[in-house]
Amino acid sequence: MTFKTLARPAGVALAVFAALALRVPGLDAQAADWAQVSDEAIHTLQDYVRIDTSNPPGNTSKTADFLTAIFTREGIPVERYESAPGKVIIVARLKGSGAHKAILLENHMDVVPADKSRWPHDPFGGELIDGAIWGRGSVDMKGLGVIQLYAFLELKRQHVPLDRDVIFMAVPDEEVGGELGARWMIEHHYAELDPEYVLDEGGMGSRDLFAKGKLVFGISVAEKKMLWLRLRVEGVAGHGSEPHNQNPNDKLVKALARLVSEPMPSGDVAVVKTLEAKAGPLETNKFINAITHSTTSLTTLRGGVGEPPKVNVIPSVAEATLDCRLLPGVTKEAWLADLHRRLGDPSIKIEIIYESDDSVVSSQDTPLYKALVAAIERYHPDAIVSPILIPYGTDSNAYRPKGVKSYGIFPAVLPAEIVFSMHGDAERLPAAELGTGIRIMFDALRDTLRE
Ligand SMILES: [Zn+2]
């Protein structure tokens, strides 16, 4: 992952496709044939998954063309930007009365790479097998992109009166940090978006991810703070035949053993307490562990001389990297002080490689949040809906420090096994979830836009 500061690209391609189609504000909503919409969405997702947008290189020009063709057919104008060669962003907009700031539906077109040899089915085949659409991106995040797409199209098809603009934005680059996607748009074209709300990935519904045997929909309202660190120990090089007490590998290994042997600290996070109060005792799994603790993953270890490293040489430097994720309320300073204590070796230098913004929690006392809850409960009467914290980073965190209320929700019921398979080799979306997901998303938008 790179997080370089971006120079402004020389040529930003901006093209406006399609003329504004005639809209008749105030016309009574036309009922949709939802079975047909679901069918259409399934085919669209299959085709969308078939376009390989593995990142790297993360070229999204073909997916941008694909989505643009759909909008053009529906008479919706599309603006196109290119943050770097092949990094295409599209923005489609339904114009509203302007009484409020926009709602932004944001989704990423890039996917993480797939090792074809390990998949039971072609990761870019988009096959419908046993009721599930298989392929890289079927869940993360082309599936949710298609739910947003059809909810957006239905607002137009049904002539829903809009008290504000609704924007659909598909971006590249999310899987490597978003610098050339959402963050690039925020840096260079914020005025064109300026949303009150962002709907993005993050939470989802599940019967076994949050609490055993209960259908819980978690709407993400906050993310943990990312803090990526490099530990560096300097010692004295020497011959492997003559061990001495200045071997940096020894020092690093001992310090890391102290670090990982102590349990990671938990904390009182209001959002997590709310989830517990609503859902009862939480499951024991890595997701729940990650939202109830600040965590550290030891991700790389490096020590040795030469390539390949020599077995008989004691190096003079050893390094490790840590991916730390901090609960809301834990400051960087407090975390680093505690890390020094855990490592127990003042000679270890800690360098910050990357840090994200401090956690900001979006308010749940808003019309859109309440409309999401009501829509989920309408289609899933047994659902417990709760705000949640998510352990991973998404693009929506880039908006929260600007006061934007960002909610992350894949309005589908996903088994924990599928949630955990997202970057793995069995990513698939139960096809029936698409139709219900579109209806939840559509209802929540319609009810908010009719304020
Ligand atoms: Zn994603």
Boltz pocket constraint, residues with backbone or C-beta under 6 A from the ligand:
constraints:
  - pocket:
      binder: B
      contacts: [[A, 108], [A, 140], [A, 141], [A, 174], [A, 201]]
      max_distance: 6.0
